[in-house]
Amino acid sequence: MTGLFNGDLRFIANYKSQWQNVTNAYKTAAGQVDMKLLESRNNTILGGGILVAHDKAGDLDFTTNVASLNLSVIKALDRRGDNYVSFGVQNSFYSQRLSYGNIVAFDNEPTISNGVSDKIDYWDLSAGIGWFYAYNRDNLFYLGGSLFHINEPLVSFFERENISTEGTFMQRKLVLHGGADFKIGRYSYLKPTFLFMDQGPHREITLGSFWKYAKLGKSLNTRSSASIYFGAWFRWYVEKDLVGSDAVIASVRLDYQNTLITFSFDINVSTLTRVSSGSGGPELSVIKILDLNRKRRRSSKVKCPAF
């Protein structure tokens, strides 16, 4: 979805914390900028973007920093630009570290072998494809699939020179997602979405929808001066011999001109509720779109959806 928006330049910022009242858990911050690098006369768009993210978790301060270069090609399949596909590639550089000095042992002090690193770096390759179809001015469907960690990078802090154990390499992750935008009333829309992730023995499914109220909205391709959304999703997990519920996600979003602000909160409903008291974690997302050349964009036949 790099470059897939109505505008010329998009800035995205995200922050999320998870299970802070249970342990020294996850804190994640991410920032991204993307744009349309080239628009050709045959309804093809080349998109590019940069993503940076920082994550820290646990008593050992396990820290992940990542910088990604994203490239996409968006191609209209008809002259009107109602039906089109996109292909994207993500090249990422990861740097991870942890603090062995934070280990607390109740019996004997832990022994860390000589030569074991407290920092690793690796390159990661991912790719994805998407299909989008605008049935009419007010109804849109999309489906997508991505494969992460295609090159299965080495992620172990141990045995960097002599790899002989299982679980040393990052397992590939398959992601399937999709959604729609339906006009159900004069000023209201439904925006259902689903997300399926599969990595090794773990599977996760998220399903839900936004309800959008936009009194000034005319179509999917015309952003009103102000819109408000309320949404809820349910997330559950599927293991080899185990299926269970994980969380209910409540979300509210406000679009004001070309600024989109979303606040979500995970309500934990798994067995972890015994210690989390149902508190999963908050997430804040801010998106700013700059519209620098409206005249040129109006001439484009590719109708980018407003997600």
C-alpha positions, 0 to 999 in steps of 0.5 A: 500500500506504499503510495496508495492514497489520495495526495502526494506525501503521507506521514504516519506515526504510531505508538503502542504499549502492551501489558504494562500492568503485568510486567516490563512488557512492550513499548513500540514506536514507528514512523513512516513517510511515503509518496508517489515517485512516478505516475505514468500515462498508462495508469501506473504508479510507482510508490516509495517510502521509508519506515523506521521503528523502535521496540523494547520489551522485558527485564533484559531491555530486549530492543529492536530497531528497524529501518525499511525501504518500501517500493510499490507498483500500482497498475490499473487493469481498466481504463477507468481505474476502478480495478487495479493491482499493486505489488510491493517489496520491503527491504529491512535492516534490523539491529537487536540487542539485550542486556545480560547484566539485568539477569537476576538468578535466585540460586547460582549466578547465570554464566554467559559463554565467552564470545556470545554477542549482546547485539545482532544485525541482519537484513530481511526481505518481504513482499506483498500483492494487493487487488482493489476494486471500486464497484461504484463511487461509494463501494470498494473491496480489497484483498492482499497477501504478504510474505515476510522474512522471505530470506529467513535471516539468522536471528540467534545471539548464540552460535553465530559461527556454527549453526546447528540448532533449530529455531535459529532462523526467523520463520517466514510469516504469511499475512492475508488481509482484506476489507471493504467500504460500503455506503449504508445510509446517506451519511454513514458507511461500514468498513469491515476488515479481516487480518490473518497471520501465520508464522510457524506453529502460531496463527492469529485472526482479527475480524471487525469493522469501523462505522463511519459518519461523514455528513459532508462526504460525497464518495470514497474518493472525496475526503470530507472536511470531517468524519468520525469512526467507531469500531470494534474487532475481535482477535483470537489465536489458533495453535496446533491443538489449541484455539482461544480468544485473545482480545476485543479491540475498541477504536475511535477515529477522527478525520479532519481534512487531511489529518487522520487520528486513531486511538485504539485499546486492547481489552484482554479476554484470554487467560492472561486476564487473571493478572492483566485485569483485562487491560491489554494496551493503548495505541495511537496513530496519526496520519498527515497527508499533503496535497501538493498538486491537486490538478495533476492528481485529478487527471489520474485515473487510478482511484486510490481508496481512503482506508 
